[in-house]
Amino acid sequence: MTESTEVVVVGAGVIGSSIALELARSGLRVVVVDKFGGAGNGSTSASSAVVRFTYPTIAGVNAAWESRHCWEAWRDHLQAPAGEPLAAFNRCGVTLLDVDFAPCSLFTRHFDKVGVPYEKWDAQELSERLPAVDTGRYSPPRPVDDDEFFADASTRLGALHTPDGGFVDDPQLAARNLAAAAQRHGAAFRWKTEVTAVMRRGGRVRGVRLDEGTELSAGVVVNAAGPWSGQLNRLAEVGGDFTIGLRPLRQEVHHVAAPAGYYDAGGDRQAPVLADMDLGTYIRPEGREFLLVGGTEPECDPLEWLDDPDDGSPFRPCRSSGRR
């Protein structure tokens, strides 16, 4: 069976669903194909969903700053009906500890151009603002079995704080919100469906073949498959001349109880997201009693690249550094 559309989007995570919404809004006929049973069920569901502006390029800062305004006006952005449950943006701020290999000036030069508000904290102000954080400088990050892991701090750290940063409380729900908005504009979604071939004619894409046998004819195929993007590129026989490769990297994030004193004593303000490049970790609030703790890929931690994203397991321990 052959069907036709104008655009096929492969992947219904937060990126694919957002792309589908904007394409459908522009008046194009869009079909989204996803191997899972609903929007955001892949890698989006495991995202820490941090909204930050600390990117080393002005293009990255611009995109992040624009997205923050969308998150703050999420219902308006989606044109969602009043009763629809929506993901929420928590504007708790993002605090980046200042280290030699990622100095504040790397980001503030772009902040000044884009208009991103920021504050520079010295070690004393960092200690006053976040009393539960050890402000000692221990870098470079080391694995726990290194003899220098428990060495005393050499100096003290300051920080770069962006008050408009934060996180989205439910990234999977955010993807569902985007998918629902796309459907309201006419986009169609096919769940539990995989692409088995990318069809070409005359050197151009002409659609995809699905595992249930349907051929979807389309002049444009958008690869938004996340960790599975490399596999889709191989089906399309593209990527050999790309300067950037596509291969999934396994990440590990822990859900832990927040230590006493991490949140303000008064309980009226949420602690910020903490990007601790000094120890190679980040910390994100989760409710008012827990934290999400992940790694920032320091040199001492081996990177776990996967040839097949389905080989990823959430139960393998890592040798991550960090003790703050």
Disulfide bonds with the S-S distance in Angstrom:
none
